[in-house]
Amino acid sequence: MMDTDDGLGLIPRPKAVRRLPGAARGALDLLAGPECAAAAAVYAECAAELGVDGAGSGGRRIPVSLSLRTPPPPAGDRGAEAYRLQVAGDGGIEVRAASHAGLVYGIHTLLHLALPRGGEGGGEVEVPACVIDDWPDFRLRGLQDDPARGQVSTVAGYERLIRELSRLKYNVLTFHTEDLFAFERYPTLGRAHGAMDAGQWRRLVEYGRRYGEELFLTFQTFGHAGRVTGMPEFNHLSDLPGGASHYSPAVPAVYDFIGDLLDELAAVFDGDTIHVGCDEVTLGERGLRSGAMVRERGAGAVYVDHVREVARLARRHWRRVLFFAEFADTRYRPHAQGSDDDIRALRDAGLSFVNWNYYDDKPEEYFPFLHRLQRHGVDQVISPGVWTWRQLFPSFALTRETLPVFTKLGFGEGIADSITCAWNDTRDCFRELHYLNYAFAAEHQWNGAAPVEAAEPFIARWAQRFFGAPADALARAHEWLGDLNAKAFAAARHDHRYPRDFNWRPMTAHAVFWNYPVPGAGSAPDAAASERLAGEARALLGEVTAAAPALPRNRPVADLVAYELRRAAWLFDSVRFGAAPDTGAAGRLARELRQLGRDFVPLWDATNIPQGREAVEERFAKLVGLYEQEARAVTPWDGRWGPARRMQTGAHPM
């Protein structure tokens, strides 16, 4: 049971808060011995970034001491990451922890509480007097980012991500990759996709360590290898002769190749952990090199043998080897399904099973597979998701509905590790808009049994923390956009861009935005609902635009929110066109969409490398062309579905 004062507004909430009379007022003055030098560097960088470093202040000083020793109870027996923050009313502040990571978390809590005093003196703050004892419930609190199919950030952009995650008390950041490491032995790998070299990755690993985060790669060693095996010089490693596929378990050279890659990675990622992927492997399809092996022994046995060999290669360098374990999850019916004996074989090979589930919202839906793995005594990592894949804007509504269920169940079953996945399959959901969802996941990783807070107060609390001041307009915009799928679902039910497949319902907004125009495939109620929603988007846009200049922090994120409100307004205008098409409306939609495409470029370039952007630009150009065609002459829908009438009905809109 958390003894928490919600008035402090901390995310994640600390375990125990005792308020004291008064407050410490003045300029923060850090006192740290050499044993705390690394934590002092974090303090200095973050205090300067948040504008509470006391620079230029000649008034009252508040001594802030860092102490690297075990805090007293109740935090003292809660592990190395526990900390105590004590703020005395007469001005003395102490951050105390048994580890560097604990000190870093205590520093972040202090800096969050340090409110600038405005006109009373540059650099002066006010910190409420209190004693905070805090510790995490989950041992491993990770986030998995997806540069392989999403946005590859600049090094500075990733350093900013590391800082923001550290403020949320994450201790792991992993990157889903296929080829984004510039290997010396295989220099063509990843070159077309913006692979970072060893020096850049090493800089991030060291920077993460400074902030209490272990960085490692989720490096695909079986499935999702098409970027590599599709290259002519590596096609001999593919399971599909002449084409891109997973690595072939029938080709012995595959294991020499994977071993070479892991050897180079180990020189940079020198922590305890590697994630070797191995998900969504399509063994058993026709024409594969492994076909004879699969027919003779079964897909499960072939899969297990490959993963065991990869584990052997990885364990030469890392103590802990993770892999995606859906091969044993009968809910999703993977191509290679594992038996209980297979689970035990991979357990005995020293593998940790990453149990991912993003869609379910009831404990009984999560429990069977989780319990099956627990029954066999595997080292299990639960992996919920924040809804960033195939979204125009990250879905806070779906994250809030699904993530706490899995997290609370895993915590209750004694699982100590959680890695939250943030996929970005379509590239156009900006990473910098994910921080609300990251914060929600952090709340439930730090406090495994926490109740699910109502959306509005949580978003308001987060917005004030993230933007550095009360940010009502930004909070309302995040809540409105965070439920954009439901709005599109309600307003586009008769628009035949709306995806009928059940699995696409949570991705409605993205599908409707990017899909082909279908003039006449709509209804008057759709048009009325869409007109109202477009008006709401434009009203919020005006509020966000007016509020942004006064935000103390993260104003570029407000610009991204404004952009997404423009996209949402265009989406609902396009639904109105489907219900009542005319050439004038099509022309306006084409012009507005062309401008949205132009504005996408500088927003992308602000934090990402150019590779990957061109695919989104091509989608914009294609869709603009279709609306320009309608502006010349409307082609009414004839009541038939299918590509012949320009309607895309497949699984991947645009």
C-alpha positions, -999 to +999 in steps of 0.1 A: +000+000+000+015+033-011+015+062+014+015+089-012+007+126-013-007+131-048-001+168-045+036+162-052+027+152-088+056+127-091+056+101-119+061+074-109+045+079-075+070+072-046+062+045-021+061+067+010+059+105+014+059+124+047+052+161+043+069+184+068+062+221+076+076+247+054+098+246+023+134+251+013+138+283-006+168+296-025+194+284-051+204+247-051+240+243-041+253+208-047+278+192-023+291+158-035+323+139-027+344+121-053+325+088-048+294+106-061+311+123-090+290+104-116+257+112-099+269+149-096+274+150-133+238+138-139+226+165-114+245+192-132+233+183-167+196+179-156+195+209-134+208+231-162+183+215-187+154+222-163+166+257-154+171+251-117+209+250-115+212+283-095+234+299-121+235+337-116+218+336-082+236+355-054+209+350-028+202+323-003+218+289-010+203+255-003+229+229+004+222+196-015+243+166-004+246+133-022+253+103+001+263+069-013+252+048+017+222+026+025+192+047+034+173+040+066+141+019+067+117+015+050+138+021+019+170+006+033+160-031+028+144-026-006+173-032-028+201-011-044+178+012-063+160+024-033+166+060-022+157+086+005+151+122-003+150+145+028+142+182+024+143+202+057+123+233+061+154+252+071+170+245+037+191+214+040+185+186+014+200+151+013+197+124-014+208+091+000+211+057-017+233+026-017+239+027-055+246+052-083+212+043-098+194+051-066+212+084-063+201+092-099+165+085-091+166+106-060+181+135-080+153+133-105+127+134-077+144+164-062+146+183-095+110+176-102+100+191-068+122+222-073+098+248-086+114+280-100+104+311-079+099+333-110+108+369-105+123+365-070+158+359-083+174+340-112+179+303-104+160+303-071+136+275-064+112+263-037+111+227-026+084+214-002+098+201+030+093+163+031+108+129+035+104+105+006+113+068+008+111+051-025+120+018-043+109-001-074+086-032-075+101-045-108+138-053-108+141-047-146+121-018-160+128-015-197+116+001-228+122-013-263+125+013-290+121+003-327+145+020-350+146-010-373+112-001-388+106+033-373+128+064-369+165+062-364+173+092-342+205+112-340+228+104-312+217+136-294+181+125-299+188+092-283+207+109-254+176+130-248+155+098-248+179+083-222+175+113-199+137+113-202+135+076-194+159+080-165+136+107-151+108+081-153+132+056-135+136+031-163+168+011-159+169-006-194+167+007-229+169-018-258+167-011-295+150-035-319+175-039-348+182-062-377+212-043-393+216-009-376+251-016-363+279-007-387+300-040-386+337-038-395+337-073-409+305-068-430+306-031-439+276-031-463+252-042-436+228-014-426+245+012-447+213+020-465+193+023-433+216+046-413+235+021-392+254+038-364+291+028-359+306+013-328+318+046-315+283+061-316+268+031-300+295+030-273+288+067-266+252+058-259+260+028-238+282+049-216+257+077-215+230+053-204+252+039-177+257+074-163+219+077-161+213+043-145+202+026-177+217-005-193+216-003-231+215-035-252+203-045-286+173-066-294+192-081-324+173-104-347+191-138-352+163-158-369+132-141-381+130-104-393+163-108-412+150-098-446+171-066-447+202-088-445+192-119-464+177-098-492+211-084-500+228-104-529+260-109-509+241-125-480+213-143-498+231-176-494+221-173-457+184-169-465+159-197-461+144-185-494+167-190-524+169-158-544+147-138-519+146-122-485+136-145-456+147-155-421+181-170-416+181-206-428+187-233-401+197-256-430+228-235-439+258-241-415+274-208-425+245-190-408+260-198-374+295-185-383+279-153-396+257-148-365+287-156-343+308-129-361+280-103-355+277-111-319+314-109-314+315-074-327+284-064-307+299-077-275+328-052-277+303-024-274+274-037-255+294-050-225+266-053-199+249-085-188+222-088-214+215-094-251+181-100-267+183-123-298+148-119-311+137-151-329+101-142-332+076-147-361+097-173-380+078-188-410+092-223-411+072-248-431+064-226-461+070-240-496+103-235-513+125-230-482+159-245-478+149-259-445+119-277-460+134-312-458+145-306-421+110-294-412+092-323-429+116-348-412+117-334-377+089-309-374+090-271-373+092-270-335+123-291-333+141-271-361+132-239-343+145-250-310+178-263-323+185-230-341+176-209-310+198-232-288+227-227-311+222-189-311+221-190-273+253-209-272+270-183-293+255-154-273+264-169-239+301-166-247+296-129-241+265-122-220+252-137-188+216-133-198+201-141-232+165-130-239+143-142-268+107-136-279+089-168-266+057-168-286+068-202-302+052-217-270+021-195-270-008-214-285-030-183-285-012-169-316-006-202-334+030-194-345+044-213-375+068-232-352+049-243-321+067-256-291+059-284-267+065-286-230+097-305-237+108-276-261+102-251-233+124-270-209+151-274-236+153-237-241+151-231-204+181-254-199+200-236-227+200-206-203+175-185-222+151-160-206+116-160-221+101-127-232+064-131-230+048-103-251+011-095-251-003-062-263-040-067-271-058-084-242-075-065-215-086-092-191-063-112-167-077-146-179-065-138-214-030-132-202-028-159-176-026-192-195+007-186-213+023-168-184+013-196-161+026-223-185+060-207-185+060-203-147+050-239-143+082-249-162+104-227-141+116-204-169+132-170-163+104-149-176+102-113-187+067-098-193+065-075-223+034-053-226+032-026-252+024+011-255+002+016-285+025+033-310+023+010-339+002+020-369-011+050-351-012+087-362-008+095-325+001+071-297-030+056-283-031+064-246-066+049-244-055+015-255-022+016-235-043+024-204-067-004-211-042-032-217-008-025-201-017-024-164-036-058-167-005-077-178+019-057-155-002-063-124-007-100-132+030-105-138+039-087-106+014-108-087+029-140-101+064-130-088+079-120-122+105-094-115+112-080-150+092-060-175+102-046-209+076-023-226+076-023-264+071+008-285+069-004-321+068+021-349+060+000-380+049+029-402+075+055-392+051+084-391+042+082-354+068+106-339+088+091-311+087+125-292+050+120-289+054+088-269+064+103-236+029+102-220+027+065-228+062+059-215+053+077-183+022+055-178+042+024-184+068+036-159+042+042-133+031+006-134+066-009-136+077+011-105+045+003-087+034-032-098+001-032-079-009+004-085-045+011-094-052+025-128-056+062-124-083+080-143-070+093-176-076+131-171-057+136-138-028+114-149-024+133-182-026+166-164+000+155-139+022+143-166+018+174-188+028+197-159+059+176-153+069+172-189+063+208-200+075+224-168+043+242-159+005+236-159-002+228-195-040+224-197-042+228-235-015+202-241-031+178-216-065+181-233-049+176-267-030+145-256-062+130-242-082+139-273-056+125-297-048+096-275-083+082-282-083+091-320-090+055-330-124+055-312-133+089-328-124+076-363-143+043-355-174+063-346-173+088-375-161+066-404-182+034-400-196+037-436-165+051-452-150+022-470-115+031-460-125+019-425-108-015-419-133-043-415-107-068-402-110-070-364-073-067-359-073-033-376-100-018-354-074-003-330-056+012-360-087+029-376-073+064-376-041+054-394-060+033-420-086+060-427-060+087-431-036+068-454-060+048-475-074+056-510-102+081-513-136+064-520-160+091-532-196+083-523-187+055-498-200+074-467-232+086-450-247+118-438-243+107-401-206+101-408-203+135-423-220+152-394-199+134-368-167+142-388-176+179-391-179+181-353-146+163-347-127+183-372-140+214-354-128+200-321-094+194-336-091+229-349-102+244-316-076+224-297-050+235-323-058+271-315-053+265-278-021+246-282-006+272-306-015+299-281+000+281-251+032+268-267+054+299-265+050+301-227+060+265-220+093+263-200+102+229-214+097+207-245+081+233-268+091+213-299+068+185-287+039+211-286+047+217-323+043+180-330+010+179-311-002+209-332+008+190-364-011+159-353-042+180-346-039+193-382-037+157-395-067+147-374-088+176-388-078+166-423-088+130-416-123+140-406-126+164-435-117+135-458-146+114-443-169+143-451-156+141-487-164+104-489-200+111-478-206+141-501-178+142-528-172+171-551-141+184-570-137+215-549-135+196-517-110+171-532-088+201-544-088+216-509-079+182-494-051+177-519-036+212-511-038+207-473-023+172-476+006+185-497+013+211-470+011+184-443+037+164-463+060+194-466+057+202-429+065+166-419+100+169-432+115+195-408+096+179-379+113+146-388+147+161-393+147+179-360+156+146-342+161+119-368+185+110-395+172+113-431+169+076-438+134+064-435+118+097-441+115+092-478+091+063-474+066+086-456+072+114-482+063+089-509+030+080-491+021+116-489+029+122-526+009+091-537-022+102-516-020+138-528-020+125-564-052+105-558-070+135-544-058+157-573-073+131-596-106+135-578-103+173-580-104+169-618-133+145-619-149+126-591-150+089-596-181+076-576-178+044-557-198+017-575-205-004-544-177-029-550-146-035-529-111-041-542-081-026-560-101-022-592-120+006-575-088+020-559-098+007-524-070-010-506-084-039-486-052-056-476-037-057-441-013-028-447-030+005-457-007+025-480 
